[in-house]
Amino acid sequence: MQITNLYTSVACNRTTECADWGPSGLIAYGACNAVAVLNPRYNGNSAKILYTLVEHTKRVNTVKWLDEQHLISGGDDANAVLWQLDDTGAKKRILLKGHDNGVNAVDGVRRPNGIWLLATAAADSTIKLWHLQSDDVLSCAQTVQLDGGFCFSLRLTLLPHSEHVLMAFSADDETVSLWAEQSTHFEKLHKLSGHEDWVRGLDFVNDGQDLLLASGSQDNFIRLWRIAPRTVQQVSENRVDIENFSFAESGEIRVEEKILQVGKNSWYAVTLESVLYGHEGWVYGVHWHRNAKDELRLLSASIDKTLIVWAPTEEGVWLEQVRVGEVGGNTMGFFGGKFAHDGRSIMGHSYQGGFHIWNQSQEQAQLWTSNVIVGGHYGQVRDLAWEHEGAYLMTVSADQTTRLHAPWLQGEQSPTWHELARPQVHGYDMQTLALLSRYKFASGAEEKIVRTFQAPANFIENFRHISRLENDAAGDALLDSLPKGASVPSLGLSNKAVYKVETPDDKASKVKDEYPDNYFVPITLQTPPQEETLMQNTLWPELQKLYGHGYELYALAATPDGQMLASTCRASNAEHANIILWNTANWKQLQKLSGHQLTVTQLRFSPDARYLLSVSRDRRWSLYKRDQPEEPLSSYTLVANTDKTNGVHTRIIWSCDWSHDGKYFATSSRDGKVVLWTQSEKAKEQEQKDSLNGWQTVGMLELKNESITAVSFAQRCLGSSYVLALGMESGHIKIYQFNNGKWELSCDLNQDLSHHLTVKRLQFRPGQQTDNMQLASCGEDHLVRIYDISTTSN
């Protein structure tokens, strides 16, 4: 059994300098506690996350490419990691351990002799400098104490005409400090003053014989500093020290040069080259690029929702050349921006963790167009569900969004997966969802209401086009009657249907609305939508709110035909632990089912909807049977459950699932047990007196020191073996085959390939016609993944 990663979706962490675009063309970024490596030009015009790198145990704060194979990252676990990469992931990883608090800035430079000098800054008010020999011998060469200060940004570079390294860093005193090697240690040279707020971004570039340093600050300004070599003669002629300026012989005012001595025979003059003002918010990132024509450009990223490309005129005046970004919407701007290595693309990562990439037109240099990209959740992903025929995957997260992931089919190329819609952007953390039909779903958040949604016409049209759906009877039946889209009213939580979109003529005949609620504009998509489109143009209208629970929703499940919905909430007593059954035709309550004392953690209907299975924090499962098997809305009766005398599980039962033929169901728990249950033939014929009512265990798997938080049956057997996927609290995913009471481990996915925090849900893709199986997983590490499982032996 061979497993390949078909799709990975995860957002960038909400920290500055958390993403970098490397010389190899790959973007590396912090994704929860991992580093994700993204190819933004996969198969030409698509994008795909190639792999994730797991070593940090807390959030990754900063990522920096050093060259095509080397990458350095720093995290809240007080460690930095130097990664040596190949085509499949981490070839080697070296831990830089020594800080007492989170590492928030990293950089490195390679000396002419091949030795790496690495720098790490942390919240323990220190900067550490490390030497890494070519044989991977690592040593901490120096620790710079900041006397209680905090370093925001850090850059290293080789000084022109010298083997000395210059270090620039910004601290919480609104200045930029310059340090350089003097003999064996770094010493302070100078502090660059002028900014009126914290400096959040720094970057060096060589400009002829000189160095240019850009600094971006929370005062909305960018300052450019020139560091130029000086001879002994020039230094001796320029020993006029006046605070800010001096008078030349001609009488004009010129900026005073500050002379710095590095080593015994090297002098450098530092001057303020220019001050750039164009942003209306804090400047979080600056990045230089020199193109093939030797033209210098600077990219700046700001919380004001824009990226600006600056370029000098022939007279040396720096002017805004290109401005891209968002106007309006509910985003919070950019935490950083980078040029691609060729300079023809720019990237920004936003407060919501999404990536925005613009490509420069070959014909018109001033025209920049958006690029297809892969995004993801920036909070725990708590539940997922496949559409009944496997056409798409839907996920819900603590980041208060519901997202729809689907394949993009183009020509003969292999399909790539992307986020096609964000049906729900909510005010509460999302917890659970259930699909009722192809274009209808129910979701539960940390509120007492179940909300149901239906796809708008604009989504169905675009979904059919991008995923190339040929037979879509469900869409054909609905298309003419559906609203075009949805919008959220001011201060509202409910998505309101939009049936008619105003044309320019309609608007002209009306009094101008200063505060419009309707942001929806129907669009025809040729490619998967960009982040700004997803955020405000792909909502689904809300159908109904279902009231009945006393506490926050926790689990939902629907019958395969979608005619009945089951819901549960958080509970500390039997009254609130009831399961409510709803009729999805009129949204009325059908029944309340009792049987548990504490929160029901998961619900599952059998494939024929004859049974409803529930598992709970009270360490028991309950099985309800439909009274009239042929009647879709028939009531259910409790027919079996475990108790203290016959319960196999001794801890919380986290998850359950039915086999595709309804013969078995599985339960998994915190005590590391997975148990398969079936009803004996004798029990079907005669009445049983104990609470199990003839249901018995046919196979138990126990994994020591594991908590099994997710379990899923494959949609078909392999030969005579049932296939089960198990998700662990450790993040590992194991795939087993079960046959005649025996368990056989087929595959074990480690944290690099699976998750590095708790796996919350697993589900095999239904409706596949190939020999391969596909498995979706989601976890507390913000990741959503789809695996392709080859079941044919080599």
C-alpha positions in Angstrom: 0.0 0.0 0.0 1.6 3.3 -1.2 0.3 6.7 0.0 0.9 10.0 -1.8 -0.2 13.4 -0.7 -2.9 14.7 -3.1 -3.7 17.9 -1.4 -2.6 19.9 1.7 -4.4 23.1 2.8 -3.2 25.3 5.7 -2.9 29.0 6.2 0.2 31.1 7.1 0.7 32.0 10.8 -0.2 35.5 11.9 3.3 36.8 12.4 5.6 39.1 10.5 8.3 37.5 8.3 6.5 34.2 8.5 6.7 33.5 4.8 9.7 33.7 2.3 10.0 33.1 -1.4 13.2 31.2 -2.1 15.6 31.2 -5.1 14.3 27.7 -6.0 10.8 29.3 -6.7 9.2 27.7 -3.6 7.5 29.6 -0.8 8.1 28.4 2.7 5.9 29.6 5.5 5.0 28.8 9.1 1.8 26.7 9.4 0.9 26.2 13.1 3.9 24.3 14.5 5.2 23.2 11.0 6.9 24.7 8.0 4.9 24.3 4.8 6.6 24.4 1.4 4.5 25.6 -1.4 5.1 25.6 -5.2 3.1 28.5 -6.6 3.7 27.5 -10.2 2.8 23.8 -10.0 1.9 22.4 -13.4 2.4 25.9 -14.9 -0.5 28.0 -13.6 -1.7 26.0 -10.5 -0.3 25.8 -7.0 0.3 23.0 -4.5 1.8 22.5 -1.1 4.5 19.9 -1.7 5.3 18.9 1.9 5.4 20.0 5.5 8.4 20.0 7.8 7.8 19.1 11.5 10.4 19.7 14.2 9.0 22.6 16.3 6.7 21.8 19.1 5.0 25.3 19.3 4.0 27.9 16.7 6.5 28.8 14.0 7.1 32.6 14.0 9.6 33.2 11.2 11.0 31.5 8.1 13.9 32.5 5.9 15.5 30.9 2.9 19.3 31.0 2.9 19.8 29.4 -0.5 18.1 26.9 -2.7 18.6 24.0 -0.3 18.8 25.6 3.1 16.0 27.1 5.2 16.0 28.4 8.7 12.9 28.7 11.0 12.3 29.9 14.5 9.4 29.1 16.8 7.7 29.7 20.2 9.4 26.5 21.5 12.6 28.6 21.9 14.3 26.7 19.1 15.5 27.5 15.6 15.9 24.8 13.0 18.2 24.8 10.0 16.7 22.6 7.3 18.6 21.0 4.4 16.0 20.1 1.8 15.7 17.9 -1.3 12.8 17.2 -3.6 10.8 15.2 -1.1 11.3 17.1 2.1 13.9 17.5 4.9 17.2 15.7 4.0 18.8 17.0 7.3 17.7 19.1 10.2 19.9 20.8 12.7 18.5 22.2 16.0 19.7 25.6 17.3 18.9 25.2 20.9 19.9 27.8 23.6 17.2 30.5 23.9 14.9 30.6 26.9 11.9 32.0 25.0 10.3 32.1 21.6 12.5 32.8 18.6 11.0 35.5 16.4 13.7 36.6 14.0 16.3 34.5 12.1 18.9 35.0 9.3 22.1 33.5 8.0 24.9 34.3 5.6 27.6 32.1 4.1 31.2 33.3 4.4 33.6 32.9 1.5 35.3 30.0 3.4 32.0 28.0 3.3 31.1 28.5 7.0 27.6 29.6 7.8 27.0 32.4 10.3 23.5 32.2 11.6 21.7 34.7 13.9 18.6 34.1 16.0 16.7 36.6 18.1 14.2 35.6 20.8 11.8 37.0 23.4 14.4 36.3 26.1 16.1 39.7 25.0 19.1 38.0 23.4 20.5 37.5 19.9 22.6 34.5 19.4 25.2 34.1 16.7 26.1 30.6 15.6 28.9 29.1 13.5 28.0 26.1 11.4 31.0 24.3 9.8 30.6 22.4 6.5 30.7 19.1 8.5 27.6 20.2 10.4 29.5 21.1 13.6 27.4 23.8 15.3 28.6 26.2 18.0 27.2 29.3 19.6 29.8 32.0 19.0 28.3 34.9 20.8 25.2 36.0 22.7 24.2 39.7 22.5 22.2 40.9 25.5 19.5 43.5 24.7 19.0 44.5 28.3 15.3 43.7 28.4 14.6 44.8 24.9 12.8 42.9 22.2 14.2 42.3 18.7 11.6 42.6 15.9 13.7 42.1 12.8 17.2 40.9 12.0 19.4 40.9 8.9 23.0 39.7 8.1 25.1 40.6 5.1 28.7 40.6 4.0 30.2 44.1 3.9 31.5 45.3 0.4 35.2 44.7 -0.2 35.4 42.8 3.1 34.9 39.4 4.6 33.3 41.0 7.7 29.6 40.4 8.4 27.3 43.3 9.2 24.3 42.7 11.4 21.3 45.1 11.5 18.4 44.6 13.9 15.5 46.6 15.2 14.4 46.6 18.8 11.6 48.2 20.8 13.4 51.6 21.0 12.4 52.8 17.5 16.0 52.5 16.2 18.0 50.2 13.9 21.3 48.9 15.5 24.3 48.2 13.3 26.8 45.6 14.6 29.9 44.3 12.9 32.6 41.8 13.4 35.7 43.3 15.2 38.3 40.6 15.3 36.5 37.6 16.8 33.3 39.2 18.1 30.4 41.4 17.0 30.5 44.9 18.4 28.1 47.7 18.2 28.9 50.3 15.6 26.0 52.7 15.4 22.2 53.3 15.9 20.1 54.6 13.1 17.6 57.0 14.4 14.7 58.7 12.7 11.7 56.4 12.9 9.0 57.4 15.4 7.6 54.0 16.1 8.9 50.4 16.2 10.8 49.2 13.1 9.2 45.9 11.9 11.0 45.1 8.7 14.6 45.3 7.5 16.4 44.2 4.3 19.8 44.7 2.7 20.8 44.9 -1.0 24.1 45.6 -2.8 24.0 48.7 -4.9 27.2 48.9 -6.9 30.0 49.3 -4.3 27.5 50.3 -1.6 24.9 48.6 0.6 21.4 49.8 0.9 19.3 49.1 4.0 15.5 49.5 4.0 13.6 49.9 7.2 9.8 49.8 7.5 8.1 51.0 10.6 4.8 51.3 12.5 5.1 55.1 11.9 3.9 54.3 8.2 7.3 55.4 6.8 10.1 53.5 5.0 13.7 54.8 5.3 16.5 53.9 3.0 20.1 54.0 4.4 23.2 53.9 2.3 26.4 52.3 3.7 29.3 53.2 1.4 33.0 52.2 1.7 35.5 55.0 2.4 39.2 55.2 1.9 41.6 56.5 4.6 42.0 59.8 2.7 38.2 60.3 2.4 37.8 59.7 6.1 40.5 62.2 7.1 39.0 64.9 4.8 35.5 64.4 6.2 36.1 64.7 10.0 33.5 67.4 10.5 31.0 66.1 13.1 27.9 68.2 13.2 24.7 66.5 14.5 22.6 66.2 11.4 24.2 68.0 8.5 27.3 70.0 7.3 27.9 72.7 4.8 29.9 71.9 1.8 32.4 74.4 0.3 29.7 75.5 -2.2 27.4 76.4 0.6 24.7 73.8 0.0 23.4 71.7 2.8 24.2 68.0 2.6 23.4 65.1 4.9 26.1 64.3 7.4 28.0 61.1 6.9 28.5 59.0 10.0 31.9 57.2 9.6 32.1 53.6 10.9 35.3 51.6 11.3 35.2 47.9 10.9 38.4 46.0 11.7 41.7 47.8 11.3 41.5 49.0 7.7 37.9 49.3 6.7 35.7 52.4 6.9 32.1 52.9 5.9 29.9 56.0 5.7 26.3 55.8 6.7 23.8 58.3 5.3 20.0 58.6 5.0 19.3 58.1 1.4 15.5 58.6 1.3 12.2 58.6 3.2 9.3 56.9 1.5 5.7 57.7 2.4 2.8 56.0 0.7 1.2 53.6 3.3 -1.6 54.6 5.6 -0.9 51.9 8.1 2.0 50.1 9.8 4.6 48.9 7.4 5.3 45.2 8.4 7.7 44.1 5.7 10.3 45.3 3.1 12.1 43.3 0.4 14.6 44.3 -2.2 15.0 42.9 -5.7 17.4 43.6 -8.5 16.2 42.4 -11.9 18.1 41.2 -15.0 18.4 44.8 -16.3 20.2 45.7 -13.0 17.2 47.8 -11.9 16.6 48.1 -8.2 13.1 47.8 -6.7 11.7 47.7 -3.2 8.5 45.9 -2.1 6.7 47.1 1.0 3.8 45.4 2.8 1.4 47.1 5.1 -1.5 46.5 7.4 -3.4 49.1 5.2 -4.2 46.2 2.8 -1.7 47.2 0.1 1.6 46.2 -1.3 3.7 48.9 -3.0 6.6 48.4 -5.4 9.0 51.4 -5.3 11.6 52.3 -7.9 14.1 55.2 -8.3 13.8 57.7 -11.1 16.8 58.7 -13.2 17.3 61.6 -10.7 17.4 59.1 -7.9 14.0 60.0 -6.4 12.1 57.0 -5.2 8.5 56.8 -6.3 5.6 54.4 -6.1 5.6 52.3 -9.3 2.8 49.7 -8.6 0.3 49.4 -5.8 -1.8 46.2 -5.4 -4.1 44.9 -2.7 -7.6 45.0 -1.5 -10.1 47.8 -1.4 -12.9 47.3 1.2 -13.8 43.9 2.5 -13.3 42.6 6.0 -9.6 41.8 5.9 -6.9 43.3 8.1 -4.0 43.8 5.7 -0.6 42.2 5.1 1.9 40.9 7.6 4.7 40.6 5.0 5.5 40.6 1.3 8.2 39.1 -1.0 9.4 39.3 -4.6 9.8 36.1 -6.5 13.4 35.3 -7.4 12.8 36.5 -11.0 11.1 39.7 -9.7 8.1 39.2 -12.0 5.8 38.1 -9.2 5.0 39.5 -5.7 3.5 37.8 -2.7 1.7 39.0 0.4 0.5 37.0 3.4 -2.5 38.5 5.2 -4.0 38.6 8.7 -6.4 35.8 7.8 -3.4 33.6 6.8 -4.2 33.7 3.1 -1.7 34.2 0.3 -2.1 36.8 -2.5 0.2 36.6 -5.5 0.4 39.0 -8.4 2.2 38.3 -11.7 3.6 41.1 -13.9 2.3 41.0 -17.5 5.0 40.3 -20.1 3.5 42.9 -22.5 2.5 45.7 -20.0 4.9 46.1 -17.2 2.4 48.2 -15.2 -0.3 45.4 -15.4 -0.2 42.9 -12.5 -2.8 40.0 -12.4 -3.7 37.7 -9.6 -2.3 34.2 -9.4 -4.1 30.9 -8.4 -3.0 29.9 -4.9 -3.6 27.4 -2.2 -4.9 28.7 1.2 -6.4 27.1 4.2 -7.7 27.4 7.8 -5.8 29.4 10.4 -7.5 27.7 13.4 -8.2 24.1 14.5 -10.0 22.2 11.8 -12.7 20.3 13.8 -14.8 18.4 11.3 -15.0 17.5 7.6 -17.4 15.8 5.3 -17.3 14.5 1.7 -20.1 15.3 -0.7 -22.1 12.0 -1.1 -20.5 11.2 -4.5 -17.1 12.6 -3.5 -17.4 15.7 -5.7 -15.9 18.0 -3.1 -14.8 18.1 0.6 -16.2 20.6 3.2 -14.4 21.5 6.4 -15.2 23.7 9.5 -12.8 25.3 11.8 -12.2 27.4 14.9 -11.3 30.2 12.6 -15.0 30.7 12.2 -15.2 29.6 8.6 -16.7 26.8 6.6 -14.6 26.0 3.4 -15.3 23.9 0.3 -12.3 22.2 -1.4 -12.7 20.7 -4.9 -10.5 19.5 -7.8 -9.6 21.9 -10.6 -9.5 19.9 -13.9 -7.7 21.5 -16.8 -6.8 19.7 -20.0 -4.6 16.6 -19.8 -2.9 17.8 -16.6 -3.5 16.0 -13.3 -6.1 17.8 -11.3 -5.0 20.1 -8.4 -7.2 20.8 -5.4 -8.2 24.3 -4.3 -10.6 26.1 -2.1 -13.6 27.0 -4.3 -15.9 28.6 -1.8 -16.3 29.9 1.8 -20.0 29.2 2.3 -20.1 30.4 5.9 -18.0 33.1 7.6 -19.3 33.2 11.1 -19.0 35.1 14.4 -18.5 31.9 16.4 -15.9 29.1 16.3 -17.2 26.3 14.1 -17.5 22.8 15.5 -19.3 20.4 13.2 -21.1 19.9 9.9 -23.3 17.4 8.0 -24.0 17.3 4.3 -27.7 16.9 3.4 -27.3 16.8 -0.3 -24.8 18.0 -3.0 -25.9 21.6 -2.5 -27.2 21.7 1.1 -25.5 21.4 4.4 -26.0 22.0 8.1 -23.4 23.3 10.5 -23.0 23.8 14.2 -20.8 26.3 16.0 -20.1 27.3 19.6 -23.7 28.5 19.8 -27.0 26.8 20.5 -28.4 27.0 16.9 -28.0 24.6 14.0 -27.8 26.6 10.8 -28.6 25.1 7.4 -27.4 26.5 4.0 -28.0 26.0 0.3 -25.7 26.7 -2.6 -26.5 29.8 -4.8 -26.7 29.6 -8.6 -23.4 31.5 -9.1 -21.5 28.8 -7.1 -23.1 25.9 -9.0 -22.2 27.4 -12.4 -18.6 28.0 -11.4 -18.2 24.7 -9.6 -19.5 22.8 -12.7 -17.0 24.7 -14.9 -13.9 24.3 -12.7 -14.5 20.7 -11.6 -16.0 19.7 -15.0 -19.1 18.1 -13.7 -21.0 16.5 -16.6 -23.9 14.9 -14.9 -25.4 17.2 -12.2 -29.1 16.4 -11.9 -29.2 18.0 -8.4 -27.9 21.3 -9.8 -30.3 21.1 -12.8 -33.3 20.8 -10.6 -32.4 23.8 -8.5 -30.6 26.3 -10.7 -33.5 28.4 -11.9 -35.1 28.8 -8.5 -31.9 29.6 -6.5 -30.7 33.1 -5.5 -27.6 34.4 -7.2 -25.5 34.6 -4.1 -25.5 35.8 -0.5 -24.2 38.6 1.7 -24.0 39.3 5.4 -25.9 42.4 6.7 -24.0 44.8 8.9 -23.6 43.5 12.4 -25.3 40.3 11.3 -24.4 36.5 11.6 -26.9 35.2 9.0 -26.1 35.0 5.3 -28.9 36.8 3.4 -29.9 35.6 -0.1 -29.3 37.9 -3.0 -31.7 37.3 -5.9 -31.2 40.4 -8.0 -27.9 42.2 -8.4 -28.3 45.9 -9.3 -27.0 47.0 -12.7 -25.3 50.4 -13.2 -28.6 51.7 -14.6 -30.5 50.6 -11.6 -28.0 52.3 -9.3 -28.2 55.5 -11.3 -32.0 55.8 -10.8 -31.8 55.4 -7.0 -30.7 57.5 -4.1 -27.1 56.6 -3.3 -26.8 54.1 -0.4 -23.9 55.2 1.7 -23.8 51.9 3.7 -24.8 49.0 1.4 -25.2 45.6 2.9 -24.8 43.8 -0.4 -21.2 43.1 -1.4 -22.0 40.1 -3.6 -21.2 40.5 -7.3 -21.8 37.4 -9.6 -18.6 36.4 -11.3 -17.7 33.7 -13.9 -14.6 32.0 -12.8 -12.1 30.4 -15.3 -9.8 29.4 -12.4 -10.2 28.8 -8.7 -11.0 32.0 -6.8 -8.4 34.2 -5.1 -8.5 35.0 -1.4 -10.3 38.3 -1.8 -13.0 36.7 -3.9 -13.4 33.8 -1.3 -13.7 36.2 1.6 -16.7 38.2 0.3 -18.2 36.7 -2.8 -18.7 32.9 -2.2 -21.1 32.8 0.7 -24.1 30.5 0.6 -27.6 31.8 1.7 -28.9 30.5 5.0 -32.0 28.4 4.8 -33.1 27.8 8.4 -32.1 28.1 12.0 -32.9 25.1 14.2 -33.5 25.8 17.9 -33.8 23.2 20.6 -30.4 22.7 22.3 -29.4 24.2 25.7 -25.7 24.5 25.1 -23.2 24.8 22.2 -23.5 22.4 19.3 -21.0 19.5 19.3 -22.0 16.8 16.7 -24.2 16.5 13.6 -25.0 13.6 11.3 -27.5 13.2 8.4 -29.0 10.1 6.8 -27.6 9.2 3.4 -30.7 10.5 1.7 -30.5 13.8 3.6 -34.1 13.6 4.8 -33.2 13.4 8.5 -30.6 15.3 10.6 -29.4 14.4 14.1 -27.8 16.9 16.4 -26.2 17.0 19.9 -24.7 19.7 22.2 -22.3 19.9 25.0 -23.8 18.3 28.1 -23.1 17.5 31.7 -26.3 15.7 32.4 -28.8 13.4 30.7 -31.3 16.1 29.8 -28.8 18.0 27.6 -27.2 14.9 26.3 -30.3 14.1 24.3 -30.0 13.6 20.5 -32.6 15.7 18.5 -33.8 14.3 15.1 -35.0 16.9 12.5 -37.1 16.6 9.4 -35.1 18.4 6.7 -38.2 18.9 4.5 -40.0 21.3 7.0 -37.2 21.7 9.7 -39.4 20.4 12.5 -38.3 18.3 15.4 -39.1 14.6 14.9 -37.8 13.1 18.1 -35.5 13.4 21.1 -33.4 10.3 21.9 -32.0 9.7 25.4 -29.3 7.3 26.3 -26.2 9.3 27.4 -25.2 11.2 30.5 -22.5 13.4 29.0 -21.6 15.1 25.7 -22.2 12.9 22.6 -18.9 13.2 20.7 -20.0 11.7 17.4 -23.0 10.4 15.6 -23.2 8.1 12.6 -26.2 6.7 10.6 -25.7 3.2 9.1 -25.4 3.2 5.2 -29.1 2.1 5.0 -30.2 4.6 7.8 -31.6 1.6 9.7 -29.4 2.4 12.7 -28.1 5.5 14.4 -24.9 5.1 16.4 -23.8 7.6 19.1 -20.6 7.6 21.3 -20.0 9.8 24.3 -17.8 11.2 27.0 -19.6 8.9 29.4 -17.6 6.0 27.9 -20.5 4.2 26.4 -22.1 3.9 22.9 -25.8 3.7 22.1 -27.5 2.2 19.1 -30.9 3.3 18.0 -33.0 1.3 15.4 -35.6 2.6 13.0 -39.0 1.4 13.9 -40.2 1.1 10.3 -37.2 0.3 8.1 -38.9 1.4 4.8 -40.2 4.7 6.2 -37.5 7.5 5.9 -39.0 9.6 8.7 -39.8 6.8 11.1 -38.9 7.2 14.7 -35.9 5.4 16.3 -35.8 3.3 19.4 -32.8 2.5 21.7 -32.0 -1.2 21.1 -28.4 -1.6 22.5 -25.8 0.2 24.5 -22.8 -0.5 26.7 -22.7 0.0 30.5 -20.2 -0.5 33.3 -20.6 -4.3 33.1 -20.0 -4.8 29.4 -18.2 -1.6 28.2 -14.8 -2.3 26.7 -13.7 1.3 26.7 -12.5 2.8 29.9 -12.0 6.4 28.7 -13.9 8.9 26.5 -15.1 7.3 23.2 -14.0 9.9 20.6 -15.2 8.5 17.4 -17.2 5.9 15.5 -18.0 4.7 12.0 -19.9 2.1 10.0 -18.5 -0.3 7.5 -19.8 0.3 3.9 -22.1 -2.8 4.1 -23.5 -2.0 7.5 -22.2 -5.2 8.9 -19.8 -3.7 11.5 -19.3 -0.5 13.4 -16.1 0.7 15.0 -15.6 2.8 18.2 -12.3 4.4 19.2 -11.3 6.0 22.5 -8.8 7.8 24.6 -7.6 4.5 26.1 -6.0 3.5 22.8 -8.6 0.9 21.8 -10.4 0.4 18.5 -13.3 -2.1 18.8 -15.3 -3.6 16.0 -18.9 -4.7 16.8 -21.4 -6.8 15.0 -24.7 -8.5 15.7 -24.5 -12.3 16.0 -26.8 -14.4 13.8 -28.4 -16.0 16.9 -29.2 -12.6 18.3 -31.1 -11.6 15.2 -33.4 -14.6 15.8 -34.0 -14.5 19.6 -34.4 -11.7 22.1 -31.5 -10.9 24.3 -31.7 -9.8 27.9 -28.6 -7.8 28.4 -28.0 -4.2 27.2 -25.9 -5.2 24.2 -28.9 -7.1 22.8 -26.8 -9.5 20.9 -24.1 -7.0 19.6 -20.7 -8.3 20.4 -17.0 -7.5 19.7 -15.4 -9.3 16.8 -12.0 -7.6 17.0 -10.2 -5.3 19.3 -7.0 -3.4 18.6 -5.1 -1.8 21.5 -2.3 0.8 20.9 -0.3 1.5 24.0 0.2 5.2 25.0 -2.1 6.4 22.2 -5.4 8.2 22.2 -7.4 7.3 19.1 -9.4 10.4 18.2 -10.7 9.5 14.7 -11.7 6.3 12.9 -13.1 5.7 9.4 -14.0 2.7 7.3 -13.1 2.6 3.6 -16.0 2.5 1.2 -15.1 -1.0 0.0 -13.1 -4.1 1.0 -9.7 -5.1 -0.3 -10.4 -8.7 -1.2 -12.1 -10.0 2.0 -10.4 -7.3 4.3 -12.0 -4.2 5.7 -9.8 -1.1 5.6 -9.8 1.3 8.6 -7.9 4.5 9.1 -7.1 5.6 12.6 -6.2 9.1 13.7 -4.2 9.7 16.9 -3.9 12.5 19.4 -0.1 12.5 18.5 -1.0 13.4 14.9 -0.1 10.1 13.4 -2.5 8.2 11.0 -2.4 4.4 10.8 -4.2 2.4 8.2 -5.2 -1.2 9.1 -6.8 -4.1 7.3 -9.2 -6.3 9.3 -10.1 -9.9 8.3 -11.5 -12.7 10.4 -10.7 -11.1 13.7 -7.1 -10.2 12.7 -5.6 -6.8 12.4 -2.8 -6.0 10.0 -1.0 -2.7 9.8 -0.8 -1.5 6.2 0.6 1.9 6.6 1.8 4.3 9.3 2.0 8.0 8.4 4.4 10.0 10.6 4.0 13.7 11.5 5.7 15.0 8.4 3.2 13.2 6.2 0.1 13.5 8.4 -0.5 15.9 11.4 1.6 17.2 14.2 -1.3 17.8 16.6 -4.5 15.9 17.3 -6.3 14.4 14.3 -9.9 15.5 14.6 -11.6 13.6 11.8 -11.0 11.1 9.0 -13.2 10.1 6.1 -12.6 8.0 3.0 -13.9 9.6 -0.3 -17.1 8.0 -1.5 -18.0 7.3 -5.1 -14.6 6.5 -6.5 -14.4 4.3 -9.6 -10.6 3.6 -9.6 -8.6 1.0 -7.8 -7.1 3.7 -5.5 -8.7 5.0 -2.4 -8.6 8.6 -1.2 -8.7 9.6 2.5 -9.3 13.1 3.9 -8.0 14.2 7.3 -8.1 17.3 9.4 -6.6 18.3 12.8 -5.9 20.8 15.5 -2.7 21.8 13.5 -5.0 23.7 11.0 -4.2 21.2 8.3 -6.6 19.6 5.8 -5.1 16.8 3.8 -6.2 14.4 1.1 -4.2 11.2 0.5 -4.2 9.0 -2.5 -3.8 5.4 -1.4 -2.6 2.9 -4.0 -4.0 -0.5 -3.2 -2.3 -2.4 -6.1 0.8 -4.3 -5.2 4.0 -3.6 -7.2 
